[in-house]
Amino acid sequence: MACLSVRQTLIQQLRGQDLRIPDLSLLFRQWPKDASLCLEGLRTLSGERIASFTELPKSRISMSKIDVGLFISTWYPGVNLERGDILCCVVLWLFTWDDQIDEKGGHLYDNLQAAHVFRRETLEYVRHCLRLSDNEASHEVRTNYIIAFFKVIGDAVCEAYDYDHREILFDEIKFFIETSETEQQRRLGPELPSAREYIATRMGTGAVNVCLFFIDYACGVSVPIEVLREVEMRTLWDQANILVWAVNDLLSLKKEIAQQTVESIVPLLFRETESLDVAVSMVTEMIHKAITEFNHAAECLMARFSDDETSAANLKTYIDGCKYICTGNLTWSLQTGRYGLSQHSISGGLALRL
C-alpha cells in the first residue's frame, strides 16, 4: 500500500470530526455593524461587472456565488453607489486573479512558471495603471482579461489619491501577489508549513490590506499620508488583517476539507496539537487578542490627534471603517455561497461535520 502524503493523512484525520465554532459575534459585540442601504443596487452593479467576464465563464459562475454586493454593503456600509461600483471591481479583481492560481481548475493552479509570468505582468500593469511607472513595455494593452480589468480601478484610484497614497496601494498589491507565490510553491511541494510560517504568508494572501486601503475612499474622508504611516496605523491594519483571515479560516474549513485542502490555520494547529477543539480555541484566542491590540492602538492614535477636531473626526471615521470591515466580514462569511454556510447568525455558535 502506498504511503499517504502529509496532506492526505491530515485530511483523513479531520474528515468526519465535529467542528465547533463559538459565537464569534460576542467577541465583536462592542464594535459597530451595519449594511448599506444600497445593497440591491450594489448587487445589480456587481452582476453587470460579472456579466462582462465573457472570456471567463467559470469565473462568472464562481464570482456569482460570492455575493459581491453583500461584501461591499457589509464591509463598507457608508459607501455610495458610484464608489461602490469601483469597490465591486476591486473585490472581483482580487478574487478572480487569485482563483486562477489558488483554486483547483484555475489555469495556473499547478504551473509555477506560467504563474510567475502572470504575477510579473500583473505588477507591471498595476504600476502603470497607478501612474507609478515610466516603463513603456507596461503601457501595452493587456491581452489577459484579468490583468486588463485593473484599468478601471487604476483610473479611479488616480482620480482620488495622490502619488504617495498610490504607492502604498501598490506595495500592498505587491505583497498580496508575492505571498501568493510562496503559498503556491508550498502547496505544490511535499511538506506543509508550520502555523507560524502560514500566518506570515496569510497576512498577504487574503489581500485584506488592499481592502483596508480603500476605507477613506468608501467613507468620503481624507486621511493624510503621515497618518497612514504612523506605527499605530500599521498595528490597526495588522490586527484587522488577522481578524478577517482568522474568521474566514474558521468559517471556510468545511469547504476546504471537502476540497481536500488543509493549508489553513485550523488544520495546521490541529496537526501540532492533535485536537480540533484546541485548535479552534487557539484561533478564537487569536481573534480576542487582535481585538484588544486594535483597540489599544486606536486609543493611542485618537489621543495623538485629539487637538485637531477635523483630523480627529476623520480618523475616528477611518478607525470605525476598520471595525466595519471586521464585523462585516463575519456577516458576509456566514452568508456567502463561497463558503456554503448560508447562515444569517452565529448566535449560540456553529456545529459542522467535516
C-alpha positions, -999 to +999 in steps of 0.1 A: +000+000+000+014+034-009+023+058+019-001+087+023+011+122+019+011+145+049-019+163+034-039+131+028-031+119+063-043+152+078-075+152+057-083+116+069-077+127+105-101+157+101-128+142+080-159+132+100-149+153+130-173+178+146-161+214+142-175+235+170-171+273+163-181+296+192-204+326+188-178+350+173-202+379+173-198+381+211-161+390+206-172+419+183-202+430+204-187+464+212-178+472+176-202+487+150-220+466+125-241+478+096-251+472+060-255+497+032-290+508+021-276+504-014-273+466-011-296+457-040-280+484-062-246+471-054-258+436-063-270+449-096-237+467-104-216+437-094-238+414-115-232+437-145-195+436-139-195+398-136-215+396-168-187+414-186-164+385-179-173+370-212-139+354-216-141+337-182-172+316-180-160+296-150-151+328-131-186+342-138-201+312-120-178+313-090-180+351-087-218+350-086-216+327-055-195+353-036-223+379-035-200+408-041-229+433-034-233+419+001-195+420+006-193+457-003-225+465+016-212+450+049-175+459+046-182+495+035-217+503+048-213+541+042-203+539+005-224+554-023-233+536-055-207+553-077-178+544-054-194+511-045-191+501-082-154+507-081-151+487-049-170+459-065-144+459-093-116+458-067-131+427-050-139+410-082-104+416-095-088+403-063-110+371-062-107+364-099-070+370-100-064+347-070-086+320-082-066+315-114-038+303-092-053+291-059-085+273-070-084+238-084-094+242-121-076+275-123-054+275-154-023+284-133-031+261-103-002+237-109+020+257-132+046+277-113+064+291-143+033+304-160+020+318-127+053+336-122+049+353-156+013+361-147+024+378-115+052+398-131+029+411-159+002+419-133+026+440-112+040+458-143+005+467-155-008+477-120+022+500-116+014+516-150-023+520-142-014+537-109+009+560-128+039+550-109+059+537-139+077+551-169+083+516-184+069+518-219+065+480-221+039+481-193+018+506-214+007+479-239-029+469-237-030+436-218-044+406-237-051+388-204-086+399-195-080+396-157-049+418-158-065+444-181-096+446-158-074+465-133-075+496-155-110+508-143-096+505-107-064+523-115-083+552-132-105+557-101-075+555-078-056+581-097-085+604-096-090+600-058-054+597-045-021+614-047+012+597-056+022+587-021-011+571-014-010+552-047+025+539-037+010+525-005-017+507-025+009+493-050+030+480-021+000+462-006-009+447-040+027+436-045+027+420-010-005+401-019+009+389-052+043+379-038+028+359-009+006+341-033+037+328-049+050+315-016+017+299-010+016+282-044+052+269-040+043+254-006+010+239-019+028+221-048+056+209-025+056+178-003+056+195+031+031+216+050+042+249+066+042+254+103+014+275+118+039+304+122+051+302+086+015+300+074+005+332+094+034+352+079+022+344+044-016+347+052-011+383+061-007+389+024-027+362+006-060+375+019-054+409+003-071+424+034-047+454+035-057+463-001-093+464+012-083+484+042-066+510+020-100+519+004-118+528+037-114+565+033-124+563-004-156+545+007-163+569+036-155+601+017-129+613+042-093+622+038-065+605+058-031+622+053-002+601+043+017+609+075-012+594+095-012+562+074+025+559+081+021+560+119+032+529+137-002+526+154-019+527+120+002+497+109-009+480+141-046+487+132-041+472+097-022+442+111-048+434+137-078+439+113-060+417+088-057+389+114-094+394+124-105+389+088-084+359+078-088+341+111-126+343+109-125+333+073-103+303+080-127+291+107-158+295+086-144+281+054-129+250+069-158+226+060-155+238+023-117+235+024-118+199+038-144+189+012-120+202-015-091+183+002-073+214+012-055+217+045-034+248+041-053+270+066-048+278+103-071+253+119-057+221+103-021+233+108-028+239+145-046+206+147-015+189+133+005+205+161-020+199+190-038+168+178-071+183+190-096+201+168-113+218+198-079+231+210-070+244+175-103+263+173-098+276+208-063+289+198-078+307+168-106+322+189-079+335+214-060+349+184-092+369+175-097+381+210-060+393+213-062+411+179-093+430+190-076+440+223-044+452+204-065+470+178-085+489+205-053+500+222-036+512+190-068+531+181-069+549+215-033+559+211-039+573+176-070+592+187-052+607+216-023+619+193-046+638+170-072+649+196-062+686+193-072+688+157-110+685+155-112+677+118-083+653+118-098+635+149-132+632+133-118+618+100-095+594+120-125+581+140-144+575+108-114+556+094-110+535+126-147+527+126-142+518+090-117+492+100-141+478+125-169+477+100-147+456+077-142+431+105-178+428+116-190+430+080-166+401+071-183+379+098-217+387+084-206+381+048-187+350+055-217+334+072-240+342+042-218+339+011-223+310-012-185+308-014-183+290+020-216+273+018-228+280+053-259+301+044-263+314+080-277+347+089-264+345+125-238+327+145-257+331+178-250+302+200-221+290+178-220+266+149-215+229+148-203+214+115-194+179+105-162+180+084 
